[in-house]
Amino acid sequence: KKGAPFYLNNSMLMSKPLVQIDEDQLVCSNLSFLLSKITSGIYWTLFDYVKSKGEDPESISRFFGILFERYAQMVFERIRGASASCRSINTVHLPQKYKGRQGTQEESTDIILEYPEVLIFIEIVSSRLKLKDTVISGDIDSFWDDLDKMVIDKAKQLERKIQDYKNDLFEVGGRK
């Protein structure tokens, strides 16, 4: 946080969790920061790089979003039939195109689980908290903006897709 005492500011350790102590040796200052850097940190490293080159960093977000959605779809396919609660899933449906309310091209939710008596609509969210403003600085307004984007807006999107299904704009496994 800006103006916070140095001992409360972890931004340097978060961004560079490995400290070079001489030519041949590195020391890990914080293992959780290092793990973050080599997992989700890859996203932010690429995001910052693309942005520094004057290109649209949203291309990285879209790319990671597609990868994450596909990964989630594969997970649901693999667990289908693997556990008692998932054995009764008839089909895991991937997004399908349909004509929306205003005649525009729409796409259903990312995953629809078809059980014998019920459908479960799932929207995959791969958004991240803003690193500098929310995670490092702890800005509460930035947090609420992130929450709106990651939860509230996605919940509204999910509700719209379910309503489109209820209004017979698309079908799932022959069901309307």
Phi, psi and chi 1 to 4 in degrees:
 res  aa     phi    psi   chi1   chi2   chi3   chi4
   1 LYS       -  140.6 -163.6  168.4 -173.8  175.9
   2 LYS   -61.2  135.2 -120.4 -177.4 -168.3  176.6
   3 GLY    80.0   -3.4      -      -      -      -
   4 ALA   -73.0  150.2      -      -      -      -
   5 PRO   -58.1  149.4  -18.6   27.0      -      -
   6 PHE   -55.4  -33.2   75.7   92.9      -      -
   7 TYR   -72.9  -11.4   54.3   84.6      -      -
   8 LEU  -100.0   -9.0  -66.1  178.0      -      -
   9 ASN   -94.8  108.6 -174.6  -14.5      -      -
  10 ASN   -98.8    7.4  -69.3  -39.9      -      -
  11 SER   -59.8  -38.5   60.5      -      -      -
  12 MET   -67.6  -43.8 -179.9   58.0   87.5      -
  13 LEU   -65.9  -36.4  -68.0  176.1      -      -
  14 MET   -67.5  -42.2  -73.0  179.2   78.2      -
  15 SER   -77.6  -27.9   64.9      -      -      -
  16 LYS  -137.3   77.7  -62.8 -177.1  179.9 -173.7
  17 PRO   -73.6  -11.1   24.4  -31.0      -      -
  18 LEU  -102.9  129.3  -67.5  176.5      -      -
  19 VAL  -113.8  126.9  178.7      -      -      -
  20 GLN   -84.4  120.2 -172.9  166.5    6.7      -
  21 ILE   -98.0  -22.8   56.4  172.1      -      -
  22 ASP  -158.0 -172.2   64.3   33.9      -      -
  23 GLU   -59.7  -32.4 -168.3  174.8  -53.6      -
  24 ASP  -110.9    0.9  -62.3  -28.3      -      -
  25 GLN  -130.6  136.8  -67.8 -176.3  -35.4      -
  26 LEU  -120.1  147.0  -65.8  173.1      -      -
  27 VAL  -123.0  135.4  172.2      -      -      -
  28 CYS   -85.3  117.3  178.0      -      -      -
  29 SER   -77.3  -27.0   61.1      -      -      -
  30 ASN  -158.8  115.2 -173.6  -56.2      -      -
  31 LEU   -63.1  -39.7 -174.7   57.1      -      -
  32 SER   -66.6  -35.5   63.9      -      -      -
  33 PHE   -66.0  -39.3  -69.9  163.4      -      -
  34 LEU   -64.5  -46.0  177.8   61.5      -      -
  35 LEU   -60.7  -40.6  -70.2  173.5      -      -
  36 SER   -62.6  -42.4  176.3      -      -      -
  37 LYS   -63.2  -37.3 -170.7   73.5  171.5  168.5
  38 ILE   -91.5   -1.7   61.6  174.3      -      -
  39 THR  -111.9  -95.1   55.0      -      -      -
  40 SER   -65.6  -22.4   63.3      -      -      -
  41 GLY   -63.4  -25.6      -      -      -      -
  42 ILE   -58.8  -41.3  -67.6  169.7      -      -
  43 TYR   -57.3  -50.7  166.4   83.5      -      -
  44 TRP   -67.9  -34.6  -69.8  112.0      -      -
  45 THR   -62.6  -47.8  -59.4      -      -      -
  46 LEU   -65.5  -41.6  -69.1  171.6      -      -
  47 PHE   -57.3  -50.2 -175.2   92.7      -      -
  48 ASP   -64.7  -37.5  -69.7  -18.0      -      -
  49 TYR   -64.0  -48.7  175.1   77.5      -      -
  50 VAL   -61.3  -42.3  167.8      -      -      -
  51 LYS   -62.9  -40.4 -168.3  173.1 -179.6  179.9
  52 SER   -66.0  -24.2   75.0      -      -      -
  53 LYS   -87.0    4.0  -65.0  -64.4 -179.6 -172.2
  54 GLY    78.1   14.9      -      -      -      -
  55 GLU  -100.0  168.5  -63.0 -173.9   29.4      -
  56 ASP   -73.5  111.3 -179.7   15.1      -      -
  57 PRO   -69.8  -14.3   22.8  -29.7      -      -
  58 GLU   -65.5  -20.5  -72.8  -56.7  -50.4      -
  59 SER   -62.9  -36.2   62.2      -      -      -
  60 ILE   -67.4  -42.8  -65.1  -64.5      -      -
  61 SER   -61.2  -44.7  -65.1      -      -      -
  62 ARG   -62.7  -43.8  -74.9 -172.3  -64.5  -84.9
  63 PHE   -60.0  -50.3  173.8   72.2      -      -
  64 PHE   -65.2  -35.2  -89.0   80.9      -      -
  65 GLY   -62.0  -44.4      -      -      -      -
  66 ILE   -63.6  -44.2  -69.7  166.1      -      -
  67 LEU   -60.9  -44.0  -73.2  178.7      -      -
  68 PHE   -65.8  -42.6 -173.0   69.5      -      -
  69 GLU   -60.5  -45.7  -75.3  176.2   16.7      -
  70 ARG   -63.8  -40.4 -172.6   62.6 -164.1  123.7
  71 TYR   -60.2  -46.7  170.9   73.8      -      -
  72 ALA   -61.1  -41.3      -      -      -      -
  73 GLN   -61.6  -42.6  -68.5  162.2  -11.2      -
  74 MET   -65.0  -37.7  -71.7  175.7    6.4      -
  75 VAL   -62.4  -46.0  166.3      -      -      -
  76 PHE   -63.7  -37.1  -82.8  103.8      -      -
  77 GLU   -62.5  -41.4  -77.5  -70.4  -16.3      -
  78 ARG   -71.9  -35.4  -78.0  160.1   85.5 -145.1
  79 ILE   -81.6  -16.3   63.8  170.7      -      -
  80 ARG   -58.8  120.1 -169.2  178.7  118.4 -152.2
  81 GLY    86.2   -8.4      -      -      -      -
  82 ALA   -85.4  -23.3      -      -      -      -
  83 SER  -132.2  160.8   70.4      -      -      -
  84 ALA   -57.8  -40.4      -      -      -      -
  85 SER   -72.6  -18.8   61.2      -      -      -
  86 CYS  -104.9   -9.2  -63.3      -      -      -
  87 ARG   -62.4  -28.7  -81.8 -166.4 -163.4  109.7
  88 SER   -86.9    4.2   58.9      -      -      -
  89 ILE   -69.1  119.2  -62.6  173.8      -      -
  90 ASN   -71.0  -49.7  -67.5  -15.6      -      -
  91 THR  -149.3  146.7  -50.6      -      -      -
  92 VAL  -103.2  110.3  175.4      -      -      -
  93 HIS   -92.9  133.2  -64.4  -82.9      -      -
  94 LEU   -89.2  169.5  -57.9 -179.2      -      -
  95 PRO   -56.1  143.5  -19.8   28.6      -      -
  96 GLN  -130.2  147.4   57.0  179.0  -62.0      -
  97 LYS   -80.5  147.0  -55.7  -92.0 -171.4 -134.6
  98 TYR  -156.2  164.6   66.4   93.1      -      -
  99 LYS   -86.0  120.7 -165.5  172.8 -136.9  176.0
 100 GLY   -78.2 -175.3      -      -      -      -
 101 ARG   -59.0  -40.5  -62.5  173.3 -163.0  177.7
 102 GLN   -94.5   17.2  -80.6   80.9   34.2      -
 103 GLY    79.8    7.7      -      -      -      -
 104 THR   -85.5  157.2   57.0      -      -      -
 105 GLN   -72.1  125.4 -175.5   80.1   -3.7      -
 106 GLU  -123.5  169.7  -62.2  -77.0  -23.4      -
 107 GLU  -133.2  137.8 -168.2  171.5   79.2      -
 108 SER   -66.4 -179.8   64.9      -      -      -
 109 THR   -61.9  164.9   56.2      -      -      -
 110 ASP   -62.0  -36.6  -63.4  -38.7      -      -
 111 ILE  -142.5  139.1  -61.4  170.2      -      -
 112 ILE  -127.9  120.2  -58.3  172.2      -      -
 113 LEU   -91.5  123.1  -59.0  178.8      -      -
 114 GLU  -101.0  107.5 -178.2 -176.4   -5.0      -
 115 TYR   -95.2  166.3  -77.1   86.6      -      -
 116 PRO   -56.2  -38.4  -26.6   34.1      -      -
 117 GLU  -112.0   -6.7  -58.5  -63.2  -38.5      -
 118 VAL  -151.6  154.3   68.9      -      -      -
 119 LEU  -111.9  139.9  -62.9  173.4      -      -
 120 ILE  -117.1  118.8  -62.0  177.6      -      -
 121 PHE   -94.1  130.2  -67.3   79.4      -      -
 122 ILE  -127.2  130.3  -60.0  172.0      -      -
 123 GLU  -111.6  120.9 -172.5   61.9   35.7      -
 124 ILE   -82.0  133.3  -55.3  -62.4      -      -
 125 VAL  -118.2  121.1 -179.7      -      -      -
 126 SER  -116.7   18.3   60.0      -      -      -
 127 SER   -69.7  160.1  -65.0      -      -      -
 128 ARG  -127.7  154.5  -65.8  147.3 -166.3   86.1
 129 LEU   -64.7  144.6  -64.5  172.1      -      -
 130 LYS   -63.6  123.3  -70.4 -177.0 -141.9  104.5
 131 LEU   -60.3  -57.1 -178.7   62.7      -      -
 132 LYS   -70.5  -52.9 -177.6 -179.9  174.5 -165.2
 133 ASP   -72.7  -42.5  -63.8  -23.3      -      -
 134 THR   -94.4  -54.4  -55.2      -      -      -
 135 VAL   -71.9  -52.2  176.7      -      -      -
 136 ILE   -80.8  -50.1  -65.2  174.5      -      -
 137 SER   -80.2  -24.1  -62.8      -      -      -
 138 GLY    70.9   27.8      -      -      -      -
 139 ASP   -69.0  118.7 -176.7  -70.0      -      -
 140 ILE   -66.7  -36.6 -167.0   68.4      -      -
 141 ASP   -65.4  -39.2  -69.4  -30.0      -      -
 142 SER   -64.3  -39.3  179.7      -      -      -
 143 PHE   -60.1  -45.7  169.9   75.6      -      -
 144 TRP   -65.5  -36.3  -71.5  116.4      -      -
 145 ASP   -62.2  -44.4  -70.7  -15.8      -      -
 146 ASP   -62.2  -42.9  -71.3  -16.3      -      -
 147 LEU   -61.6  -43.5 -172.9   67.1      -      -
 148 ASP   -57.7  -46.7  -79.6  -15.7      -      -
 149 LYS   -67.8  -43.8  178.1 -177.9  170.7 -169.3
 150 MET   -85.1  -28.4  -64.5 -176.8  -33.0      -
 151 VAL  -116.7  -58.3  178.6      -      -      -
 152 ILE   -63.2  -52.5  -53.5  -59.0      -      -
 153 ASP   -61.6  -39.2  -68.4  -10.9      -      -
 154 LYS   -69.1  -35.7  -73.5  -62.6 -177.9  175.0
 155 ALA   -65.1  -40.2      -      -      -      -
 156 LYS   -64.6  -41.2  -70.0  175.9 -177.0  175.4
 157 GLN   -61.9  -44.6  177.8 -178.1  -17.1      -
 158 LEU   -60.9  -44.3 -176.1   59.6      -      -
 159 GLU   -61.2  -41.5  175.0   62.1   21.9      -
 160 ARG   -61.0  -42.8  -81.2 -167.6  -48.2  -86.1
 161 LYS   -66.7  -40.2  -59.0  -56.4  175.8  176.6
 162 ILE   -64.5  -41.3  -68.0  170.0      -      -
 163 GLN   -64.0  -39.3  -73.8  -54.8  -44.6      -
 164 ASP   -60.3  -41.8  -74.4   -7.3      -      -
 165 TYR   -63.2  -46.4  169.9   74.5      -      -
 166 LYS   -63.0  -29.0  -72.7  180.0  174.8  179.7
 167 ASN   -88.4   14.6  -68.1  -30.3      -      -
 168 ASP    61.5   31.9  -65.2  -31.4      -      -
 169 LEU   -81.2  -19.8  -64.2  178.9      -      -
 170 PHE  -154.2  162.9   67.0   95.1      -      -
 171 GLU  -120.7  160.8   61.4 -179.0   51.4      -
 172 VAL  -128.4  115.8  177.2      -      -      -
 173 GLY    56.5   36.0      -      -      -      -
 174 GLY    83.7   -4.0      -      -      -      -
 175 ARG   -91.0  140.6  -67.5 -173.2 -165.2 -172.8
 176 LYS  -122.6      -  -83.3 -153.2  166.1 -162.2
